[in-house]
Amino acid sequence: MKTVNLIDELNEPGYKVALFTSYSIDLVFFEKMIMRHLLEQNCTYVGLVVDQNCLQESIQKPNIVELGTHYIVKGVETNQAFHPKLYLLLGEKKAKLMIGSGNLTPAGFITNHEVFNVFTYNKEELDTNHLAIIQAAYQLFHSLHHEQDQKLWKSIFQKLTEYPYLFQQTNSNGLVQILHNHTHSLQEQLSGILPTTIRLIECFTPYFDRSLSVLNKWKNAFIDSEIRVYLQNGTTNFSKHFLQSTRFSIYEAVFHKDWDKRYHGKVFRFVGDEEEVIVYGSANCSRQAFLQKFMDAGNSEVIVVEKAARGTFESFFLESIQIKQIMPDSFSVLEEDETRETALNPVSFVDGLYENKCLTVKVKTNEYIDCLSLKGTEGQVKEINTQVWTYEFQDCTPSSIVELEVIINKESFKLFGWVHHIDLLQRHFENINKLPYENLKEDPHLEDYQNIVSLLEDLHHRLVLTEEDIEEKKKGIKTSLTVYQNIEISDGNETEVSGNLEDYYIDESLEDIKYCSVGGVDVLGSLIQSILSQFNKEAVATLEVSNERSPHQGSGELTRDLKEQLLRRMYRFTKKLHQGITSSSFLEKISPDAFVRNLTIYCGFLLKLYYKLGNELYSKNGIVEELCKVVKALEEYTEHQTLDIQDEEVQYLLVLALSSIVAKDFLLRDEDNYQQVRSEKAKLGLHLKRIHQRMHPIRESYSEYTDLIQQQLEILQVQVTNEDIEKTIEERFPILTYNQFVERLKKFDGVSEDNLPSVNEPKVTCERIVRLNNDFNLKMLSLLSSMLSVEEWEEHPSFYIIWKNTDQSSNLKRFVLYYNQKKSILRKKFVYRNGLEPRKEEKVNVTKTNLLSAANKGAVSILADGFKGMRDK
């Protein structure tokens, strides 16, 4: 059974819309672990459809901050449970569906054993095998949306009309499909899919109805079949009364890996004589899941059904679990079902909308409402439609979660609800239409952008104050009084932050002093706070990132929630600034001096944050990826602008770019996907080539920067030697200078000083014994690849390699390999002794890329296969 990391699957670019269904939900987990990834990837249309009772429970928990401003929710009211678990990502050219058993909770995503499958569509990669499945999932979401629903859901589905693949005609092979029970029970639909004769049924799910309705129905329908039930000790509600049943084979299941995790998956396997079917998704083995339809008091369920040859799905059970005979005396069971009964409330919340200072609230009830109020203010009834009452509250500013008081028949009920802020959400939805830098310029907190830049620059000159510094100042020994000395001396009561560079310094000799924290003041944290104050006036005054208290640290420690909130703000700030200074509109307009200064400040700021906060903001891979994006911005800018390489800051950016490339190369060594590694390393080579050609010619001189690169890699916590650095850069460079090629050629067997090519003519002559075999082809391919990589010959139309055979006993006198890169023609010529006629062979459509790729792989067949004879002209 392949492991699926749902959070990683959701953290992927290219999607604009995210739709989720779930039974239970933890909205704090969703915001911190899922929503932030969606926002990072610019996925801004986000909607959740959740069981009404579970949603009511979740919104009563604290620390929900983004509901109604960054995503919308909808509660589904049922007689039983709204139980499907579908997570659908949709973009212009790609889509992804995750469907299975896990709820939108930490248990469903992290701590449980869940069963999921991932189906993808990618127009550019011609990945269309599962498009019908994705279309069916979309239709299911659309069926939950009604025309009378509020405008925000309409905005999402209106956005999806821009994706034609959701509506195009698709032929399904019927081997994989998703089923729901809205109009027909799952059992009815399965009866037309399952093999006619069933020999074995395997059931691995934690929850059953008390009478085992489904198992008994299957046993009666398939009399000759064996039914095996797998149960995990302590996590199932399977009745102890049936543990020794003679109708079914009951086994205890123990996972080979992570055996202590709770199993929450739902899998059923039906094995026939020649075919088998596997079923997985949200449905437990219960009457309300399999035998009843949603419209007739059943659960709402969604399952995946796959059909294949017998034995195809056997590995799911064999590779994942060990089964053993169950011991009823030592086997424990749960008393409750998965779907819980909740206390009945005569009124339920439907929706809350806030627009133009007016809050509109909809509630549902069969009773007559005497009064509905919010914070003591009574709402005005605007409409009563069947059971839905609509109230308005004018001139109010509600939070995302509201607590209402409802009076029915003089009895008071408390009702929690959610508020969708229409203006904020619509701006958030449409954010993708604006360039990042345009958003940056429009931010009202960035009117004085240059002050922010100055504060960022100050991070290069941090202040460390020792107790000795403070004592000397108190005694009048020090002549100047800096801002942070004032803070220390006044016990941290002063909060001024200076824009004067001279107010900040660091003494490198103070190795035993905790960086930026002394006497109870976190200097870097204070500066971060001052930056954040430009974005959020509620930013806290300090940032404590250590779990240990230093001897000089004050008592004002941050709570975990406050710390996480501040970290989240810092991450958004750095991402926003990064997007601004690398956006196309910024790069097109900014002067070279300003570009270099901004990029230098940003990189220094980013590295200081990484040094100070470690993995709390960026992992090692994350910081390297951010710096690689900076490298790309450098490449794009220098394609049209020239930078002064003598400038110290340009030199710094050059070293940082090389360091990022080397770091990325070393991190790739832990990657198992060979194809991906080779592709990523080729990209690193292109980065080096562009730096060499656009920024500074370093092909022959990169070793001058080795020590500086080493220092940067230490900051990134990448441990390599200088030899490793030079070897890595040499291996990745996809080009050679003419001088480098000539030096290599001097060591090539058969090439003399007299036969070295000129810079104007790529022709190499070798005198040696020639044997036309694979070894010879490999040498020839390597030599041709090197010639094609010479920078001075990059646009040259033709290349020659002439092999003079020194073996006088051979009929072959001379062999010539000719390549015309303009016409993509590869030609061989054989010149013979003893009066034999020369012979030519030719191969067409051989591109330079083909040859370089073949040389990289050692694929000599490119020089051996596909040639056709031609007449000598």
C-alpha positions, 0 to 999 in steps of 0.5 A, spaced: 500 500 500 503 506 497 503 512 502 500 518 501 501 525 504 495 529 503 498 535 506 504 534 501 499 533 495 495 539 497 501 543 497 502 544 489 502 550 484 497 550 478 490 550 482 486 556 483 480 552 486 479 548 492 473 544 494 473 539 500 467 535 503 468 532 510 464 529 516 468 532 522 472 538 521 478 541 525 478 548 522 484 551 526 488 545 523 485 546 516 487 554 517 494 552 520 496 546 516 492 546 509 489 553 508 496 556 508 499 551 503 493 553 498 495 561 499 502 560 498 500 556 492 496 562 490 489 558 490 484 563 493 477 560 491 476 555 497 470 552 499 468 547 505 462 543 505 461 539 512 456 535 516 452 541 519 452 538 526 460 537 526 461 544 523 457 547 529 462 543 534 468 546 530 466 553 530 465 553 537 473 552 538 478 558 539 483 561 534 479 560 528 481 567 524 480 566 517 473 563 516 469 568 512 475 572 509 479 567 506 475 561 505 467 559 505 463 554 509 457 550 508 453 546 513 449 540 510 443 538 515 441 531 514 437 525 518 444 521 519 450 524 517 454 527 511 460 523 511 464 523 504 471 525 504 473 528 497 478 534 496 478 537 489 483 541 486 482 545 480 486 549 475 486 552 468 490 546 466 490 541 471 486 538 477 487 533 482 482 529 486 484 526 493 478 521 495 478 516 501 476 515 509 480 521 512 476 527 515 479 534 515 482 533 522 489 532 524 487 524 525 484 524 518 491 527 515 496 525 520 495 520 526 490 515 523 491 509 518 487 512 512 485 509 505 486 514 500 487 514 492 489 520 488 487 521 481 490 527 477 489 530 470 494 534 466 492 537 460 500 539 458 502 532 460 496 529 456 494 525 463 487 524 461 486 517 464 482 519 470 478 526 467 472 522 468 473 521 475 474 528 476 468 530 472 464 526 477 467 529 483 466 536 480 458 534 479 457 531 486 460 538 488 455 542 484 449 538 486 450 540 493 450 547 490 443 550 489 441 556 485 438 559 491 445 559 495 449 565 496 453 569 491 460 567 494 458 559 492 456 562 485 463 566 484 466 559 485 462 555 480 462 561 476 470 561 476 470 553 474 466 555 468 473 557 465 475 550 465 473 547 459 476 540 461 470 539 466 465 539 461 468 536 455 465 529 453 469 523 456 469 516 455 470 512 461 472 505 461 468 503 467 474 500 470 474 506 475 468 510 478 466 513 483 459 512 486 454 516 491 448 514 494 444 521 493 438 517 489 440 510 489 443 506 495 451 504 494 448 496 494 444 497 488 449 500 484 454 495 486 450 489 484 451 491 476 458 492 477 460 486 482 462 479 478 456 474 477 460 469 482 463 471 488 468 467 491 471 471 497 469 478 500 474 481 504 472 487 509 476 491 513 473 497 516 472 499 523 464 501 524 458 496 523 451 497 524 449 492 530 445 487 526 451 486 521 446 488 516 450 489 510 455 482 511 448 478 512 445 481 506 452 479 502 452 472 505 445 471 503 446 474 496 453 470 495 451 463 498 458 460 496 462 466 498 467 466 504 467 473 508 473 475 511 472 481 516 479 484 519 478 488 525 483 492 529 483 491 536 480 497 540 478 501 534 472 497 532 465 497 534 464 490 531 459 487 537 463 482 541 457 477 540 459 476 533 466 475 534 465 467 534 460 467 528 460 461 524 457 465 518 464 469 517 471 468 518 473 474 523 481 476 524 485 481 528 489 485 523 496 488 525 499 493 521 506 491 519 508 499 520 506 504 525 502 498 528 499 503 534 496 508 529 488 507 529 485 504 523 480 508 520 480 506 513 474 503 509 476 497 504 472 492 501 474 486 496 470 482 492 473 476 488 470 472 483 472 467 478 476 471 473 475 478 476 475 482 482 472 489 485 475 493 490 471 498 494 474 504 498 472 511 500 467 514 506 462 508 507 463 503 513 459 497 513 453 499 515 445 499 513 445 507 513 452 507 508 450 501 504 443 499 504 440 506 504 440 512 500 441 519 502 434 521 500 431 516 504 434 517 511 441 514 509 448 517 510 451 521 504 457 517 502 462 517 496 466 511 494 471 509 489 470 502 485 475 499 481 475 493 477 481 488 475 483 481 473 483 477 479 489 478 484 490 485 482 488 488 489 490 482 493 497 486 495 493 491 499 492 486 505 498 482 504 503 488 504 500 492 509 497 487 515 498 481 518 492 477 520 491 472 526 486 468 529 482 473 534 482 472 541 475 474 544 477 474 551 483 479 549 479 483 544 476 490 546 471 493 542 468 500 542 461 502 544 460 508 539 458 509 532 463 513 528 457 518 527 454 521 533 448 523 535 447 530 537 442 534 542 437 536 538 436 544 537 429 547 535 433 552 530 439 551 526 444 556 523 444 556 515 449 562 513 451 569 515 453 574 510 456 581 511 456 586 506 456 594 506 456 594 514 449 590 514 449 583 517 444 578 514 443 571 518 439 565 516 436 560 521 432 554 520 426 552 524 419 549 524 417 553 530 415 560 531 421 565 533 420 570 538 426 574 537 433 573 534 439 577 537 446 578 537 450 581 543 444 584 545 441 587 539 435 584 536 435 583 529 430 585 524 426 579 520 426 580 512 424 574 510 421 567 512 421 562 506 418 555 508 422 554 514 428 559 513 428 565 517 432 571 514 434 577 519 438 583 518 443 587 523 445 594 520 451 598 522 455 592 525 462 589 524 461 582 526 467 577 527 468 571 523 464 567 528 458 569 532 454 567 538 446 568 537 441 568 542 434 565 539 427 565 543 422 560 541 416 560 545 419 564 551 425 559 551 432 561 550 437 557 545 444 559 544 446 558 537 453 559 534 454 561 526 459 563 521 460 570 517 462 570 510 465 577 509 463 578 502 467 584 500 474 581 503 472 574 500 471 577 493 477 581 493 481 575 496 478 570 490 480 575 485 487 576 488 490 572 482 488 577 477 493 582 480 501 582 479 504 581 486 508 587 485 502 591 484 499 588 490 505 590 494 504 598 491 497 598 493 498 596 500 496 602 505 501 600 510 507 600 505 506 608 503 513 609 506 516 603 503 523 606 503 523 606 511 521 599 510 527 598 506 532 602 511 529 597 517 531 591 512 538 594 511 539 595 518 539 587 519 546 587 516 548 591 522 545 588 528 546 590 535 549 585 541 549 589 548 553 586 553 552 587 561 559 590 561 556 595 555 550 597 560 554 598 566 559 602 562 554 607 559 551 608 566 557 610 569 558 615 563 564 611 560 561 611 553 560 617 550 554 615 545 547 613 547 544 608 542 537 606 541 537 600 544 542 602 550 536 606 552 532 600 552 536 596 556 538 601 561 530 603 562 528 596 563 525 595 556 520 601 557 522 605 551 520 602 544 523 607 539 526 604 533 532 608 530 532 608 522 540 611 523 545 605 521 550 608 526 545 605 532 546 598 530 552 594 531 555 587 532 562 585 535 564 579 532 569 577 538 563 576 543 562 569 541 559 567 548 553 572 548 546 569 545 545 573 539 540 579 539 538 577 546 541 580 552 538 584 558 531 581 557 531 585 550 530 581 543 533 586 539 532 582 532 525 581 535 524 588 536 526 590 529 521 585 526 516 588 530 517 594 528 517 592 520 510 588 522 507 594 525 507 597 518 502 591 516 499 590 522 498 595 528 497 589 533 504 586 532 507 584 538 513 587 541 518 581 542 519 575 538 522 569 543 524 563 539 528 559 544 524 554 549 530 556 554 531 562 557 537 565 557 540 569 564 539 575 561 532 574 558 526 578 561 519 575 563 515 577 558 515 570 554 510 569 548 504 564 548 505 559 543 499 561 539 501 568 539 508 566 537 505 562 531 501 568 529 507 572 529 511 567 525 505 566 520 505 574 519 513 574 518 512 568 513 507 572 509 511 578 509 517 575 506 513 572 501 510 578 499 516 582 499 519 576 495 514 576 490 514 584 489 522 584 488 522 578 483 515 580 479 516 582 472 513 589 472 518 590 478 524 587 473 522 591 467 522 598 471 527 598 476 534 601 475 540 597 476 542 600 482 535 599 486 535 592 483 541 590 486 540 594 493 533 591 494 535 584 492 541 584 497 537 587 502 532 581 501 537 576 501 540 578 507 534 579 511 532 572 509 538 569 511 538 573 518 531 570 519 533 563 517 539 564 522 535 566 527 528 562 526 531 556 523 526 551 521 520 555 524 519 559 517 523 555 512 526 548 512 533 547 509 530 545 502 525 551 503 530 557 504 535 554 498 528 554 494 527 561 495 534 563 494 534 559 487 528 564 485 532 569 487 537 566 482 532 566 477 530 573 478 537 575 477 538 571 470 531 575 468 534 582 469 541 581 466 538 578 460 536 586 458 541 590 463 548 590 465 550 590 472 557 592 475 561 586 477 566 590 481 560 593 485 561 589 492 553 588 492 553 585 485 559 580 488 555 578 494 549 576 489 554 572 484 556 568 490 549 567 493 547 565 486 553 560 486 552 558 493 544 556 492 546 552 486 551 548 489 546 547 495 541 545 491 545 540 488 547 537 494 540 536 497 538 533 491 542 527 493 537 525 498 532 524 492 530 517 490 527 519 483 532 519 478 529 522 472 527 528 477 534 529 479 537 529 472 532 534 470 533 538 476 541 538 475 540 540 468 536 546 470 542 548 475 547 547 469 542 552 465 543 557 471 550 557 471 550 558 464 546 564 464 550 567 470 556 566 466 553 569 460 549 574 463 552 576 469 559 575 469 564 570 465 566 565 471 567 559 467 574 559 467 574 563 474 569 560 479 574 557 483 576 564 485 569 564 489 570 557 493 572 560 500 566 565 499 561 560 497 563 555 503 562 561 508 555 562 505 553 554 505 555 554 512 550 559 513 545 554 509 547 549 514 550 545 508 557 541 510 561 541 503 569 541 502 572 546 497 573 540 493 566 538 493 564 545 491 569 546 485 567 539 483 560 540 483 560 546 479 565 543 474 560 537 473 554 542 472 556 547 467 553 545 460 558 549 457 566 549 455 570 555 453 575 554 447 581 554 452 578 549 456 576 545 450 583 545 447 586 543 454 582 537 454 583 535 447 591 535 449 590 529 453 585 526 448 589 520 445 591 521 438 590 529 438 597 532 437 599 539 438 599 540 430 592 538 430 588 542 435 582 546 432 582 554 431 577 558 435 574 559 428 573 552 425 570 546 430 574 541 426 578 535 430 583 530 427 585 524 431 591 519 429 590 513 432 588 505 431 580 505 429 576 499 431 568 501 429 565 498 436 561 501 442 568 503 445 569 507 439 562 510 438 562 512 446 569 516 445 566 519 438 560 521 442 564 524 448 568 528 443 562 531 439 558 533 445 564 537 448 565 540 441 557 542 441 558 545 448 564 550 447 561 557 448 565 560 442 562 555 437 555 555 440 552 558 433 557 554 429 553 551 423 558 545 422 562 540 426 568 535 423 571 529 427 576 526 422 579 519 425 586 517 421 587 510 422 594 508 424 593 500 423 596 499 416 593 492 416 586 495 416 582 497 410 579 503 413 584 508 412 580 514 414 573 515 418 569 522 418 564 524 422 560 530 420 554 534 424 550 540 421 547 543 427 543 548 423 540 542 419 540 537 424 544 532 420 549 527 422 553 524 417 559 518 416 564 517 411 568 511 410 575 512 406 578 505 404 585 503 402 586 498 397 582 501 391 575 500 395 570 506 393 569 510 399 562 510 403 557 515 406 551 514 411 546 519 413 541 520 419 536 526 419 533 530 425 538 529 430 538 535 434 543 538 438 539 537 444 538 529 442 546 529 442 547 532 448 542 528 452 545 521 449 552 523 451 549 524 458 546 517 458 552 514 454 547 512 449 551 510 443 546 508 439 545 515 436 551 514 433 550 507 430 542 506 429 538 509 423 543 511 418 542 510 411 547 509 405 548 515 400 551 516 394 558 520 394 557 527 390 
